[in-house]
Amino acid sequence: MTQYLLSNITPTGGTIEPERLQRIIENVTAVTREMQTAGVWVFAMGLSEPSSATVVSSTDGTVTLADGPFAELKEYVGGFTVIDVADLDAAISWAGKVSEATGLKIEVRPTPSFGG
């Protein structure tokens, strides 16, 4: 089994009407339950908007902080789900369900396997 990161690609500056947001929450909850029942769900969480970010860099023991996102983009990672599935085809299948539930594009990326 391989773990995959399913990233929700969220457009910046958008607002969602409360009724649509409620439908999205219901849809995502249903897909999450389906993943849990199938035994593939590992972890998921939403993220705050990029404007809430703090960028940290360190050189020679000196830590520097910057407010806001690392880069100005039209889209950002608004949340993610980690799943553990047999292969990329299975990950893509689950990503399609997440995309359908959220109305967002989903980036699928395998996690590296270190040492074995």
Secondary structure, 3 states (H helix, E strand, C coil): CEEEEEEEEEECCCCCCHHHHHHHHHHHHHHHHHHHHHCCEEEEEECCCHHHCEEEEEECCEEEEEECCCCCCCEEEEEEEEEEECCHHHHHHHHHHHHHHHCCEEEEEECCCCCC
